[in-house]
Amino acid sequence: MEQFSWARFYKQRKAVRKVYPSNYGLALKKKLTDIVEAELNGKEKLLDVGASDKEMGERIKRKFPSIVCKTMDVDRANQHDYYSLGEIKEKFDMVVLAEVIEHLPFNEGMKLLKELNGILGDGGKIIVSTPNMHHPNRFFWDSDHKTHFRYDEVGAALIEAGFEIKGLFRVYNDQFLRRFVRISLMGWLHRYLDVDFARSIVAVAVKK
């Protein structure tokens, strides 16, 4: 396995910023599930890592009944297919890692991404969401958050783990009037103050 290099990681960050120059230039989506569903054709085998109450998989199954959706979580409070990656002996077409990587130290997060690469089949996709560091308090809402990732660092981490970035997004959903005011009327002020209303960053990447 290639040894991690901070110099290489910084170059990868620059490469991401060349394609996506600004956090505020990322396409805005209402929900993570909107991004996931846009990447599906309805016949995939999907693994939700850190699935918690399995709500995401249930939503996806309602729209795509033919999808095989399995879950993995280290917390045994809910019933899951797997409780560690070491138990997994099958390949998947897609992995969703929603609000998980920030709970790990940086080195463990990188290790996790590389392990997820290994359980994806050829051309498999990974979708990663993490708190938006431009949001004033999103990262600090949870005392268990250990590592923050800017949008370019999410992209660089995935490249380092053997993926090619397909898209980077911001996620924000709210009441219609508040959403309209923030996006259409106050967007310039958010950019000026460098304080974003979007709560999460989502990266879509493909296994090389």
Buried (B, 14 or more C-beta within 10 A) or exposed (E): EEEEEEEBBEEBBEBBBEEBEEBBEBEBBEBBBEBBBEBBEEEBBBBBBBBBEBEBBEBBBEEBEEBEBBBBBEEEEEEBBBEEBEEBEEEBBBBBBBBBBBBBEBEEBBBBBBBBBEBBEEEBBBBBBBBBBBBEEBBEEEEEBBBBBBBBBBBBBBBBBBBEBBBBBBBBEBEEEEBEBBBEEBBEEBBEEEEBBBBBBBBBBBBE
